[in-house]
Amino acid sequence: MQTTTKDTGETVIVPVTVERDVYGEGYEWIQSLEGSGWYEVPGWGRDGWDLGSWPYIIFAATATRDEKGKLFGYCTYVEGDVTARWYRSCEARNLAISKEAFWYWASGQSDGPESLEGMDPQDFRQIDELCEPYLPDYGK
């Protein structure tokens, strides 16, 4: 599948994203990831706060290579709609996941740090140990 990286703007060929099962739900979608190279990411941040709200909002990550080097992807399953994003660097992908996690936490759609209650979901800011992978080697 051809797409454009979000961080460098390159046109790249990447593996196809696992699409939703029209008759299933999020848990079936997670099962369909098996063997695809995509892995569900249930927790984010130092303390592994919920990333998403299963079975309605699910994050998955992957890493692959092309002729220029590594590519890092993540996708979201939101009530059956699947959207993938690709990055040349792992750091750029992780920052994008952090921003989306922050939005879900601050808007109350996902269980995250209590310190985000009442914050504007659009007002992302880096907070120590909040915006980092819970499992650092996941999806590298």
Secondary structure, 3 states (H helix, E strand, C coil): CEEECCCCCCEEECCCCCCCCCCCCHHHHHHHCCCCCCEECCEECCCCEECEECCCEEEEEEEEEECCEEEEEEEEEECCEEEEEEECCHHHHHHHHHHHHHHHHHCCCCCCCHHHCCCCCCCCCCCCCCCCECCCCCCC
